[in-house]
Amino acid sequence: MTTRKEKTRGTSDYKEFLIEQLKDPEMAAGYLTACFEEGEEAFLLAIKDVAEARGGVGSLAKSTSLNREGLYAMLSEKGNPRLSSLSMIIDALGMTIAFRAKLQNKKTA
């Protein structure tokens, strides 16, 4: 029988592991890219994870000149940040946005 405390500890261990991994800029970039491909909600939560790895949302607020409460709201599941705010956040995290063409399915003749 698994107790609630055991389940919580496993999740906590994963979150700690994730935050530690996201301290590496290449890992953070890959994580953000993968989450962006999953959708808006996943991407906004991923930004929060990367911010946590880089000193927390409070630190991000200082480096972007955005207020902390506003950042939490923007990066929530219901968040809807402006492109200008998102650009400041991405820049403050030491990231850049890159676009690439979608691979198209080609039928062989």
Kinemage of the C-alpha trace (Angstrom):
@kinemage 1
@onewidth
@group {chain A} dominant
@subgroup {mainchain}
@vectorlist {calphas} color= white
{ca met a 1} P 0.000 0.000 0.000
{ca thr a 2} L 1.398 3.375 -1.033
{ca thr a 3} L 0.829 6.230 1.373
{ca arg a 4} L 0.149 9.807 0.374
{ca lys a 5} L 3.476 10.888 1.890
{ca glu a 6} L 5.380 8.468 -0.371
{ca lys a 7} L 3.623 9.824 -3.471
{ca thr a 8} L 4.430 13.410 -2.522
{ca arg a 9} L 8.072 12.624 -1.935
{ca gly a 10} L 8.450 11.093 -5.414
{ca thr a 11} L 6.953 14.172 -7.038
{ca ser a 12} L 9.152 16.435 -4.942
{ca asp a 13} L 12.240 14.457 -5.931
{ca tyr a 14} L 11.311 14.778 -9.610
{ca lys a 15} L 10.751 18.534 -9.317
{ca glu a 16} L 14.111 18.968 -7.582
{ca phe a 17} L 15.791 16.866 -10.289
{ca leu a 18} L 14.093 18.884 -13.041
{ca ile a 19} L 15.101 22.225 -11.521
{ca glu a 20} L 18.685 21.030 -11.171
{ca gln a 21} L 18.741 19.913 -14.834
{ca leu a 22} L 17.280 23.232 -16.000
{ca lys a 23} L 20.269 25.117 -14.599
{ca asp a 24} L 22.088 23.947 -17.753
{ca pro a 25} L 21.202 26.428 -20.538
{ca glu a 26} L 21.119 23.719 -23.229
{ca met a 27} L 18.780 21.549 -21.158
{ca ala a 28} L 16.576 24.570 -20.447
{ca ala a 29} L 16.428 25.437 -24.151
{ca gly a 30} L 15.449 21.881 -25.084
{ca tyr a 31} L 12.835 21.766 -22.333
{ca leu a 32} L 11.289 25.063 -23.415
{ca thr a 33} L 11.221 23.931 -27.048
{ca ala a 34} L 9.548 20.614 -26.192
{ca cys a 35} L 6.976 22.318 -23.971
{ca phe a 36} L 6.255 24.962 -26.617
{ca glu a 37} L 5.479 22.154 -29.048
{ca glu a 38} L 3.067 20.670 -26.466
{ca gly a 39} L 1.038 23.852 -26.272
{ca glu a 40} L 0.654 27.227 -24.637
{ca glu a 41} L -0.187 25.974 -21.137
{ca ala a 42} L 2.808 23.615 -21.018
{ca phe a 43} L 5.094 26.345 -22.349
{ca leu a 44} L 4.045 28.916 -19.742
{ca leu a 45} L 4.544 26.389 -16.938
{ca ala a 46} L 7.941 25.485 -18.405
{ca ile a 47} L 9.003 29.121 -18.277
{ca lys a 48} L 8.160 29.080 -14.555
{ca asp a 49} L 10.302 25.953 -14.105
{ca val a 50} L 13.260 27.547 -15.890
{ca ala a 51} L 12.799 30.746 -13.893
{ca glu a 52} L 12.866 28.688 -10.692
{ca ala a 53} L 16.122 27.075 -11.795
{ca arg a 54} L 17.573 30.539 -12.455
{ca gly a 55} L 16.753 32.078 -9.083
{ca gly a 56} L 12.964 32.160 -8.986
{ca val a 57} L 10.162 34.325 -10.273
{ca gly a 58} L 11.156 37.150 -7.904
{ca ser a 59} L 14.588 37.303 -9.498
{ca leu a 60} L 13.001 37.178 -12.951
{ca ala a 61} L 10.711 40.055 -11.999
{ca lys a 62} L 13.694 42.202 -11.032
{ca ser a 63} L 15.577 41.454 -14.248
{ca thr a 64} L 12.545 42.149 -16.461
{ca ser a 65} L 11.106 45.127 -14.549
{ca leu a 66} L 7.768 43.278 -14.469
{ca asn a 67} L 6.031 42.897 -11.125
{ca arg a 68} L 6.186 39.513 -9.437
{ca glu a 69} L 2.425 39.080 -9.066
{ca gly a 70} L 1.931 39.939 -12.733
{ca leu a 71} L 4.546 37.379 -13.723
{ca tyr a 72} L 2.842 34.661 -11.698
{ca ala a 73} L -0.455 35.528 -13.395
{ca met a 74} L 1.143 35.573 -16.879
{ca leu a 75} L 2.790 32.201 -16.337
{ca ser a 76} L -0.245 30.493 -14.830
{ca glu a 77} L -2.432 27.973 -16.652
{ca lys a 78} L -4.800 30.798 -17.580
{ca gly a 79} L -1.977 33.230 -18.362
{ca asn a 80} L -1.976 35.269 -21.516
{ca pro a 81} L 1.262 37.262 -21.686
{ca arg a 82} L 1.804 39.954 -24.291
{ca leu a 83} L 4.485 39.222 -26.849
{ca ser a 84} L 6.572 42.125 -25.506
{ca ser a 85} L 6.434 40.670 -21.962
{ca leu a 86} L 7.236 37.189 -23.228
{ca ser a 87} L 10.231 38.565 -25.151
{ca met a 88} L 11.565 40.252 -21.998
{ca ile a 89} L 11.116 37.043 -19.993
{ca ile a 90} L 12.837 34.859 -22.597
{ca asp a 91} L 15.709 37.346 -22.840
{ca ala a 92} L 16.093 37.545 -19.044
{ca leu a 93} L 16.306 33.734 -18.929
{ca gly a 94} L 19.225 33.913 -21.356
{ca met a 95} L 17.262 32.328 -24.172
{ca thr a 96} L 16.325 33.285 -27.692
{ca ile a 97} L 13.443 32.102 -29.839
{ca ala a 98} L 14.233 30.290 -33.076
{ca phe a 99} L 11.893 29.166 -35.805
{ca arg a 100} L 12.287 26.217 -38.132
{ca ala a 101} L 10.278 24.881 -41.010
{ca lys a 102} L 7.958 21.962 -40.318
{ca leu a 103} L 8.993 18.726 -41.905
{ca gln a 104} L 6.451 17.755 -44.515
{ca asn a 105} L 5.456 14.199 -45.234
{ca lys a 106} L 6.697 13.283 -48.693
{ca lys a 107} L 5.182 10.328 -50.473
{ca thr a 108} L 7.611 8.266 -52.450
{ca ala a 109} L 6.556 7.631 -56.036
